[in-house]
Amino acid sequence: MHFDRAYLDLFRESPLACAVETEHPDMEPHAHEFDELVLIACGEGRHEAGGTDYGFAAGDVFVVPRGMRHAYRDMEGVTLYNVLYDFDHMGMANWDARDLPGFRALFALEPAARERNEFRGRLHLTAHRLHEALIHLRALNEELEEERPGFRVAAFGRFMQLAAFLGRCYEEQEEPSSEALLRISRAIGFMEEHFRNPLSVRELADAEHTSVRTLQRLFREALDTTPTQYLRRLRIEHAASLLRERRCTVTEAAYASGFNDSNYFSQLFREITGVTPTAYRRSEDERHGLDDFPADDDGGMSLPFPAARSESTP
């Protein structure tokens, strides 16, 4: 997609911009270094992204993550709003998504599952909801265009309101693929709340009022992973964040991230990141010019947290 230079310059200064495209043309495959939230205000066409091709129409809302190649085809009278944002820079992973499963489903899970569910999990707004969404978008666009004093923080607030609104709309859908992503989202929210403690797949399934087999099938079909694998990666990512922020030793990071055995933690950390926890933290310290990190080792100590290690209790 072609963006006016002014929008791109604004995005470089602040990780948020908005473009309105009328009579949107066909576009060849391309990718961007930012995330995109796309809302189709009118018209219809086809979108190629994430290895799949699907039709869209007025009321469809979808996210194109940074780096994902996508293209537009067979565009007929399309007007769309495109919000450019930086998911990581804006700290969106830390927004209060646990209470809003639709937020996670729309901004993270649906793009990841798109190739497997063929866009069936997309958000489609009713005419009434589309009207409300356009009010949010026009307010956001107005803040960014007029650049009144304080416009960046005002625009950020407008975007948060829009994201929350769309997350709520996602939860109103009755499409089976959307409901599957919502169930996964709720399970992930439960993981994020309890990953520091022993947590079995049975407990996750019980929290979602479903069977272990169904939960495993949902994760596999949508995300090509298992609840156990997702939980392990969540724990490793939390430990890595502790090591990056120099909050604790490797052993303390393992314990604080739900591991009871630092040998196993180091093994899994290396399997997922490609380096040992100590090497990871040392590289972070060197990158920031620091050399006074606490001494520790990569294993040898079992933490006082009795929990069997198995596929059902990671």
Helices and strands as residue ranges (DSSP letters): H 5-13, E 16-21, E 27-30, E 35-49, E 52-57, E 60-64, E 70-85, G 92-94, G 97-99, H 101-104, I 105-109, H 110-117, E 123-124, H 127-146, H 151-171, H 176-194, H 201-207, H 212-223, H 227-244, H 250-256, H 262-273, H 277-287
